[in-house]
């Protein structure tokens, strides 16, 4: 173990012992989750794939209700493939990272049409499909098909960082943590899916971010972070850069009948393919933001004098709210449409627009 510090008189377990401890613990303490096969059952690759795509950058707690909604509506990959794209996007609304939903639907169509509904079982083939990268392919290969793979999510990184007391700060240290995880994953062919889920469960329920329950952990006798006395400092983190700020306007536009104007965003880019209120461009230069020109034939701006804020992964957004009425409802640009006010409440829209809707009332 050359990458990280070693504590005197304590050494990490050999891989086979490490795995046995983790798997024994899992057999007694595994989490029951709606996408997981119960003990003795075979996992359904569709449910594994759907859950792993939803879980990218998203917590288990947030995913559960979406997973149940999707599987009730589209119980298998053929049903999802046949779904209307707007329907898929609007059912995804609120879960964020909307490129995932677009890729999910594309992938379902490919699996349904080109693979006869059967997911490939090896990582290389999985990675050719939309929305499936290194981590997701490893998770599907191991959990759905019990194929060997090094499955490293945030929970596994945390366990590895603490167990090895890794001194390399993330994000740079991620490579080292993956190498550590490979010590216990590579070369083993039995119960690979259980092992992947066991390590995730250990990170999620015992080796938690703030207060690890080390006294209950099956690895505590050989964990270097625990032996040092402050496991919670791992993984070490490089100082965060401040998120840039962006500014813009968001509009509540109605016609004289009281319908509300909504915009279908371009397929590519942030919130791509989703419905929302019309907005200006979102710029870092607050003074450079210009109003969106939808129609000259309108009753003047009503400046609500209200802002909403929303944090995206790469920037912090502040939108100022405006309302106005368009007198001639026919002259609206393409990609915009009128919607009945009652329907608007039912339409799945991203969280940033839900915040605006709440203010517009
Ligand atoms: S002993 Fe503590 S720090 Fe080490 S892996 Fe277990 S829970 Fe995490």
Boltz pocket constraint, residues with backbone or C-beta under 6 A from the ligand:
constraints:
  - pocket:
      binder: B
      contacts: [[A, 158], [A, 159], [A, 162], [A, 163], [A, 206], [A, 207], [A, 208], [A, 212], [A, 213], [A, 214], [A, 215], [A, 217], [A, 218], [A, 219], [A, 220], [A, 221], [A, 223], [A, 224], [A, 225], [A, 226], [A, 231]]
      max_distance: 6.0
